[in-house]
């Protein structure tokens, strides 16, 4: 399923007090996402990092908001819950 997302150009690194802002897709667990997300190895300040980026026509963009986002906190691990 294609989810509505807000994307920004990847070449515009965003910083926060916690460090470099990473794409939402890096830790998304949505099972039916069909958006054009591809894992890529990118260099950030000289360090190679794997990121999941919105890629169309060889242009990489970061997802900063997505209506279909399911993060680590939203996933049930099963054994801990009753």
Buried (B, 14 or more C-beta within 10 A) or exposed (E): EEBEBEBBEBEEEEEEEEEEEBBBBBBBEBEEBEBEBEEEEEEEEEEEEEBBBBBEEEEBBBBEEBEBBBEEEEEEEEEEEE
